Amino acid sequence: MSDPVLILGLLFVLALTAGMVDAIAGGGGLITVPALLWAGLPPIEALATNKAQGVFGTFAATVSFVRRGAIDLRRSALAVACTFAGAAFGALSVQVLSSDVLARLVPVLLIAFAIYFLVSPRVSDLRSRQRIGTIPFALSIGLTVGWYDGFFGPGTGTFFAIAFVALLGEGLRAATAHAKLLNFTSNLAALLLFSAGAKIAWDMALVMAVGQLIGGWIGAHLVLRHGTRLIRPVLVIVSLAISGKLLWAQIAG
C-alpha cells in the first residue's frame, strides 16, 4: 500500500483502538508498534514514534481519571518520580543491554497474571488488605516497572495494575486509574530519552496522537462506568495476546 493518506487514515483508526484498549488494560503497543512497522518505519524509528504517539493516549486517560477523582495525586507523587527515573534509566540501558532475557520472561509472567485474574475471587472494585507502604511501593514498583517500560515495554500497564491490586490492595478500577498515571510517566520519560537518539516520524505520530487522545478518553470513561466487569476480561485477553505475540516472535526468530 503506497497511498500516504490511506496509510495515515489506518494508523489513526489503529491508534484510536490502541488508546482505548490501553486505557482499560494496557497493551496498546501491541497494536501500534506492528502498525508502524507495517507502515514502513525501521524498528528504532518505529519505537520512538510509538512513544511519541502513545504519550497522548496515556495523557488523555490520566486526565479523565484525575477529573473524576479516581487518582490520588498526592499519594502517587513519589511513585511518579521513581517511575520517571526508572524509565529514563531503562531507555539508556536498552542501548547497551540485550532484551532477549526479558523477551523470554515476560510471556510467562503475563500468562500467570491472566490466570490470576481469571480465578482469583478477590480481584474486584473493592479495596483489600494493603501489604506494603506507599514508599516501598514507589521504590520497588516505580523504579523497576518504570525501568522495564523504558527498556522493553509490552505489558507495562498490566504490571502496574497488578502491583496496585496485589501490593497496595487497590480495587481494580482504582488500580487501573493509578496504573495509567504511572504508565504516562514512564512513556514520557522514555520518549524524552529515547527520541534524542532516534528519528520520530512526526507526520505519523501526530495523526496517531489524535486517535490516541480520543481512544484514551473513551477507554477511561468505560473503566469508570463498568469497572471490574470490563477491566477483568480485557486484562486477561491483553495479557494472553502480548504473551502470544512475544512467544511467536521467539519461535519465528
Buried (B, 14 or more C-beta within 10 A) or exposed (E): EEEEEEBBEBBBEBBBBBBBBBBBBBBBBBBBBBBBBBBEBEEEBBBBBBBBBBBBBBBBBBBBBBEEEBBBEEEBEBBBBBBBBBBBBBBBBBEEEEEEEBBEEBBEBBBEBBEBBBEEEEBBBEEBEEEBEBEEBBBBBBBBBBBBBBBBBBBBBBBBBBBBBBBBBBBBBBBBBBBBBBBBBBBBBBBBBBBEEBEBBEEBBBBBBBBBBBBBBBBBBBBBEBBBEBBBBBBBBBBBBBBBBBBEEEEEE
